[in-house]
């Protein structure tokens, strides 16, 4: 059985993103996204998360990293996306945006 999603650290995620190998989806609500986010991330709030909205923008790349602030809500988004795209590689960013900032990685604040 395929795992519903994988976990990825901020450092590992940044490497994939910088190489253009993955899309980054931020599922925090819009006000939270505006307070700070990872450059290049797409904001699809969890409260209205529709994995189908993600598909037209990401069909060319089948690796997606999903995150929220701590990495909890994003797990639900990972599961929802998995139902539509069972062959994609789907990661949940361990520790979310908080871990990204803690690692000192670039963010728009």
C-alpha positions in Angstrom: 0.0 0.0 0.0 1.3 3.5 -0.9 1.8 5.9 2.0 -0.7 8.7 1.9 2.1 11.3 2.1 5.7 11.6 3.0 7.4 14.0 5.5 10.1 16.4 4.4 12.4 18.8 6.4 12.7 22.4 5.6 16.2 22.0 4.3 15.2 19.1 2.1 12.2 21.0 0.8 14.3 24.1 0.0 16.6 21.9 -2.1 13.8 20.5 -4.2 12.2 23.9 -4.6 15.4 25.6 -5.6 16.0 23.0 -8.2 12.5 23.4 -9.6 11.6 19.8 -8.8 8.6 20.5 -6.6 5.7 22.9 -6.1 5.0 24.5 -2.7 1.5 24.9 -1.4 0.7 27.0 1.7 -2.7 26.0 3.2 -2.7 28.8 5.8 -5.5 31.3 5.7 -4.9 34.4 3.6 -4.2 36.8 6.5 -1.5 34.4 7.8 0.0 34.1 4.4 0.2 37.9 4.1 2.1 38.1 7.4 4.8 35.9 5.9 5.3 33.1 3.5 7.8 31.2 1.4 8.6 32.8 -1.9 7.0 31.0 -4.8 4.4 29.2 -2.7 0.8 29.1 -3.8 -1.8 29.9 -1.2 -4.8 27.5 -1.1 -6.3 28.0 2.4 -7.2 24.7 4.2 -10.7 26.0 5.1 -11.6 26.0 1.4 -8.9 23.6 0.1 -9.9 22.1 -3.2 -7.1 19.8 -4.6 -8.7 20.2 -8.0 -7.7 23.8 -8.0 -4.1 22.7 -7.6 -4.1 20.4 -10.6 -4.1 22.8 -13.6 -1.1 24.6 -12.2 0.9 21.6 -11.3 0.3 18.9 -14.0 3.8 19.4 -15.3 5.4 18.6 -12.0 4.2 15.7 -9.9 6.0 16.5 -6.6 4.1 18.8 -4.3 5.1 20.0 -0.8 2.2 21.2 1.4 2.6 23.2 4.5 0.8 25.3 7.1 2.4 26.9 10.2 3.2 23.9 12.2 2.6 21.0 9.8 -0.7 19.8 11.3 -3.5 21.2 9.0 -1.3 20.5 6.0 -1.6 16.7 6.7 -5.3 16.9 5.8 -4.5 18.7 2.6 -2.0 16.0 1.7 -4.6 13.3 2.2 -7.1 15.2 0.1 -4.6 15.6 -2.8 -3.6 11.9 -2.5 -7.2 10.9 -3.3 -7.0 12.7 -6.7 -3.4 12.0 -7.6 -2.3 8.6 -6.2 0.8 8.6 -8.3 2.2 12.0 -7.3 4.9 12.4 -4.6 3.2 14.4 -1.9 5.2 15.8 1.1 4.1 17.4 4.3 6.6 20.0 5.5 7.6 18.8 8.9 7.2 21.7 11.4 5.6 23.9 8.7 6.5 27.5 8.1 7.8 27.8 11.7 10.5 25.1 10.9 11.3 26.9 7.7 11.9 30.2 9.5 13.8 28.4 12.3 16.1 26.9 9.7 16.9 30.5 8.6 15.6 29.8 5.1 14.4 32.8 2.9 10.9 33.9 3.5 8.8 37.0 2.6 8.0 38.7 5.9 
